Amino acid sequence: MSDAPVTHIDPAAFRADPYPVLARMRAEAPVTFVPELGATLFTRRDDIFTQEKRIEVFSSLQPDGLMTRLMGENMMRKDGADHQAERRALFPALSPRTVRDHWLAEFSAAAETILADLKPKGRCDLVRDYAMPVSAEALKAITGLRRMPAPEMDRVSQGMIDGCANYAGDPAIEAHCHDCTASIDAHIDMMLPEVTARPDHSALSVMRVAGLPMGSIRANIKLIISGGQNEPRDAIAGTIWALLRHPDQLARIHAGHATWAQAFDEYARWMSPIGMSPRRVARVDTTCGVTFQPEDRVFFMFSSAGRDEAHFDAPDRFDISRDTGPAISFGAGPHFCAGAAAARALIADVALPAFAHLPDLALDGPAPFAGWAFRGPLSVPVRWKA
């Protein structure tokens, strides 16, 4: 275990709202060991930006980590040449050009269909009824698992997320995660004959064409689902919620004085759908005044980096006019999110403008949030003029 100063947390309170505790950590112990998480947390933006790149010390390779045990060894749990080889194999499915020329039209068509069904109803739960199916339909196309129903895509994604954040070792959460990964494997098996006979732009197809072994393909499809469903879902619903809570900022977008991309970037900085990234210490090292031992667990807290007072004035305030350039919402090092272009297109180019133009759109009740490793609204009730 590292010799970092110790900070205790209340896990339930941390899940409900981690930001007050993270602010105290940044001020008092920016690198701190949290016994309740069994990890040393980096909380300042510049430390995370620098240390995440030191893969020889803070390794992504975690053979005994939760993600590897539950989902298989995907490219996010590899470093160096092994990571780059799998990233290159996947790139044709997620490149900015592929997103622009192929996926964007599919994203728009799916969102329009979902919205057309919702419009006459005049109210909905933004998370369940819009953000979830919009994200799921996009993910079905990108992964190649087109026969998986949208609610099942959401279920298996959440099940894996819960499993990978199950540091308390709850056996029921682990069992549910295994059920979810089995469902994904079954849908991969279902689609393999189709993408083999007719290769396409999907992740399943391009990794197959690149010759990756099936174990890697399965693990990487699970990785894409674990990040590609809940994070866009939560960012779509959360950004609209934030704009409705700040109508002056929504008005600036409608007037052409700000963009949907600015709103998304600010929300991702402020509420951080991806709250942290874990690492395993590979060798003895001293940094930031703390000595780490091999096999120590480290969490790079992206959520804390987004509210670092050294880079953001009044960081707890949602303000789409601020410069979000220093934010590292998608990561900072070699593991920068491979799906960033697809996420930006889905959220800022399609989902936000389509829904937020509904007439007289307004919040229709409280919107509870939860999570610290992954964070988002549990529900966002809204209404509009049907």
Secondary structure, DSSP 4 states (H G I P E B T S, - for coil): ---PPB----HHHHHH--HHHHHHHHHH-SEEEETTTTEEEE-SHHHHHHHTT-TTTEES--TTSHHHHHH---GGG--HHHHHHHHHHHHHHH-HHHIIIIIHHHHHHHHHHHHHHHGGG-EEEIIIIIIHHHHHHHHHHHHS-TTS-HHHHHHHHHHHHHHHT-TT--HHHHHHHHHHHHHHHHHHHHHHHHHHHS--SSHHHHHHHHT--HHHHHHHHHHHHHHHTHHHHHHHHHHHHHHHHSHHHHHHHHTTSS-HHHHHHHHHHHH-SB--EEEEE-S-EEETTEEE-TT-EEEE-HHHHTT-TTT-SSTTS--TTS--TT--TT-SSTT--TTHHHHHIIIIIIIHHHHHTSTT-EE-S---EE-SSB-EES--EEE---
